[in-house]
């Protein structure tokens, strides 16, 4: 299939820190790069997202005394998983994977750059109020269908897909081009949400 001007491929966080050997490696994360490169050739519209944290970001375990990665804390905007320091602005870990080859990508959405708010979704940050502007951009371009691929399936891809369908787009997750972290039942929880909301799994 080839996808027309009313569709977009959102490529989520294909960055060094999420690949094997990275600070927050997603198991088999490197295996999505080739499928994503091939998918991108079939889309007229491709948008990339990029985790882009300042040092001492609120989502880092190292920013909280006596806390360890993957612990859960409560912040002003709700529950927050604490992560290893990752995707720090300007560092190699935040760079796109060298094998990612999508020169025609028309936009990069950087997320997580506010020091006191985490951000998984390409549409809304974790406070569920701060918008990236992506929904308006897609609407003005006449895009109706959002296809999601990338890392990690149960966090940034899932939150992006949920916010896409909530914003009124027909939304699809291309599962072969995703990998999950799957911590504390996160993947099962995500699948339940997709079923409830009508997100199509391809």
N, C-alpha and C positions, 0 to 999 in steps of 0.2 A: 504493500500500500504506500501511496504518497499522500501527504496531508497538505491541504490548501491554506489559503490566507486566513481562514477562520479558526485555525488550530495553532497551538504553540507547544513545544517541548520545553518543559522546565527541567534543567539539569541541576540537581541539588548537591552542592558541597563536595565536588570531586577534588579534594585538596590533600596535600601530603600528610597532614596530621591524621586523616581518617583512613589512610592506607596502611598495610602491614609495615611495622616499624615506626609508625607515627605515634604521637603522644596520646591519641584517642583512637586507636586502630579499630576499624570495623572488620570483623572476620571476613576474609575473602573480598575485602573492599576493592582490591585492584581488579577483580574479575568483571566489574561492571564497565570498565573503561572502553573495551572494544565494542560491546553491544551498544553503548551510548554513542560512540563515534559513528557506528553504522546507522543507528536510528536518526541521528542528526541530519544525515544526508537526505532523509526522506521528508524533512519538515522545511517549509519556507521560513518559519519563525522559530528561533531557538533563544532561550534566555538562560543565563547561568546565575546561580546563587553562590555566595562566598561568605562563610563564617569569618568575622573580622573583629576580633576582640581586642580591646586595650589591655595592657598589663593590669593585673590585680582585678580582673573582671569579677563581678559579684557571683557568677556561676562557678568560679574556680574554688575547689576545696582549699587551696592554699591561701585564699582570701579570708578564711574563717578559722579562728583559733580552735585547735583540737578536733578539726573535722578531717575526714578522709574522703577520697573520691568515691562516688556512688552512694554516699549518704544522702538522706533527704532532710531538707530544712524548710522552714516556713518563712517566706519573704512577704513584703507588703502586698504583692500581687498574687500570692498563693504558694503552693508547694514548689520546691525547686530541687532537682537532683544536682549534686555537686560533682563537677567534672575535673579531671586533670587539666592543668594549664594547656590550652591548645589554640591553634589558629590565631596567634598573636600578630597584630598588625605589622606588616613589613618583614616578618620572619619567614623562613623557608616553609615552615609547617602550614602557613596560611596560603601559600602559593597553590595554584591549580596543578594537578598532576601533570608531569611532563608528557605522558602519553595521551592526554586529552587533546583532541584535534578537531576543534569546531571553530574555524576562523570566521565563519559567518554569523556567530552569535551576536545579537544586536544590542544586548543589554546585560549588565552585571548588577544584581541586587546584592549589596553587602548588608549583612545582618549581624546583630549582636555587638554593634559598635557603641551603644549607650552603656556606660560603665555600670549602671545600676539596674539594667533590665536584660534578661536573657532573651534570645530570639531563635526559635526553631523554624518558624514559618516564613515563607517568602512574602506573605501578605500582612501579617500582624505580629507584633512582638509579644512576649510572654505576658505582659500586663493586659493583653487583649484589647488595648485601646490605641497604642501607637502604631500607625499605619506606615507601610513602606511606599505606598503610591502605586504598587504593581496592579492592583485591581482596576484603578482608573486608567492606567496605561493600556491594559488589555482591552478594556471596554472602548476606549477611543480608537483603538486599532481594529475594532470589529471582530475581535477574537471571541469565540463561543466555547471552544473545546480546549481543555488543559490536560496535557499528558505529563505525568511526573515520573522521573527516574533519578537514581542517585543514592546518596548516603545521608543518614542511615534511615532505612525503611520505616522503623518504628518510632522515629523522632522527627527529624526535619522533613523527610518526605511525607510522612503521615500528616503532620500538622499543616504542611503546605496544601496537601490534597483536601483536607477538611475545610480549610479556609477558602480554597478555591470553590468548592461546591456551595459553601455557605454564601459566597459572593455571587452565586448564580451561574457559574460556569459548569458545563458538563465536564466531569472530572474522571480521569483514568490513571491508574497506577500500572506501570509496565514492570511487573514483578521480576522478570528475568534480568532487568537492568538496575536492580536494587539489592542491597544487603542490609541486614539488621544487626543491631547491638544485642537486643533481647535481654534486658536486665529487669529483674523483678516483675516478670510477666508482661513486659511492655509490648511485645509483638502480638500476643493474644488479645490484649486490650485494644490495640490499634485495629486489628482485624474486626473486632466486634463493632467498633465505631464505623469502619468503612461499610459494613453490612447495613447498619442502622441508617446511614446517611445516603446510601445509594451510589457510592463510589464504585466504579467498575474496575475490576482487577483483570489485567490482560496478561 
